[in-house]
Amino acid sequence: MIYSDRDIKRLLAEGRIVISPAPDLTTQLGSCSLDLRLSNEFSVFEYNKHPFIDVRDGKASRDVMKPITVDPDQPFVLHPGSFVLAITLEHVELPDDVVARLEGRSSLGRLGIIVHATASVIDPGWRGRIVLELANHGPMPVAL
């Protein structure tokens, strides 16, 4: 079942879904969705330090990325062909009987920005900030 805006408001009011900082429902609530915001924390690949990623080595996949924090008043520029991990500003807590889905915005999709490669399901009972898998498939850099 996909929840309507009324259902989302009710679940938030009942404290079954907890989002911190609290969303501005006048701007972030859609007819059946809630927009989350991009934080200023990213993980970028260090292409020049590693010849490849060995997916059999869990540690290796972490070692090829470097965390960066962008000043809050500065954009993060995602270049064509780039892939980075980002994180939501909001901390989300779901009850054990609610699943959420991460979907991109069409306005970003028209620019070539994809917000998830595979991780679109936010499992029941999830607590944390949601990781975004950002890729720029467009022809131009995009300031996020």
N, C-alpha and C positions, 0 to 999 in steps of 0.2 A: 504494500500500500504506500502511495506517495501522499505525504501530509500536505494539506492546504495551508495557506497563510494563517487561518484561524487556528488550525491544529498546532502549528509551530508556536504561535503566541501562547496558546494554552499550556503546552509542554514547558515553555520557558517560565510562564507565570507559576506553574506548579512546582518548578524546580527540578523537573524530571530531566530536562536538558539544561545544562549550565554552560554559559558562554561568558568568558571574562577576557577583556573588558566587555561589559554589556553592549550588545549591538544597538545601534540607532534604528529602530524598526521603521521609522519613516523613510529612511534611505536604503537600508540593507535588506528589508523583507520584500520578497517577491511573491507572486501568486502561489508558488509551491516551492520556494527556496529561500535561503538566507545567504546573502553575500558575505564572505569573509575577506579580510584585508591582508595584504602582503606586508610582512615585517621587513626590517632592513638587514636580516641575516641570511647569508647565502653560503653555499659550498660550491666551489669551482674546481674544475679539473686542473691539475698541474701537468699538462701535456708534455712539457719539456723535460720533466724529471723521470718519466716512466715510459718504457717502450710499448707496454701493453698492460691490460688488466687480466689477471688470471682469476676467473670467477670461482675456481675451486678453492681459492684462498680468501676467506672472508675478511681477514685483516688487510690484504692487499687492496681490496676495493675501497676500504676506508683511507688507506694511505695515499691514494692518488688524488684525493680531494683536499682542498685547503679552505677552512672557514674564513669568511670575511664579513665585516659589518660595515655597511654604508652609512654615512652620516644621514640623520633623519631628513635633512633638507636637500639631499642629493639623490638623483635617480640612480638606479642600477641599469646599465645599458646592456641589453641582451643582443648579441651580434648574430647575424645569419649563420646557421649551422651550429650554434652554441647550445649546450645543454648544461643546466645548473640545477642544484637542489635549493629550494627556498622553504620558508616556513611561514605559517599564518601568524598574524599578530595575535589573534584570539586563541585562548586555551579553551578546548571543547571537552565537555563531559557528557557522554550518552548513557542512558540506562541500559540494562541488560536485554531489553526487548525492542530496542530501536537501532536500526542500521541507517547510516547516512551514505550519500554518494557525493563524490567530488566531481563537479562538472566545470568545464571552462565557460568563459563568457563569449558570446558570439562576436562582440566588438573586438575582443583580443584575437579570436580565431581568424577574423577577416584580415588581421595584420600578420598572421602566420604564427601566433603564439599559442602553444599547446601547454596546458597546465598539468597534465598527467600522462605518463607513458603507459603505465599498467596499474598503478595504485589508486583506483577510483573508489574503493569501498572502505568506509570508516566503520569498523566492526562494532557490534553491540558491546557496551561496557567500556568503549574507548575513553581514555582520559589523556589529554595532551594537546600539543600544537600540531597541526596537520602539515606534513611534508608535501611540498609541491615539486613536481618534476617538470621544470620549465624548459621548453625548447623553442627556438625560433626557426621556423621553416619558411619564413618570408624572405624577401630579397633585401630588406633594409634593417639596420639596427633599430631597436625599439627601447625607449627609455621607460622603465617601469617604476 
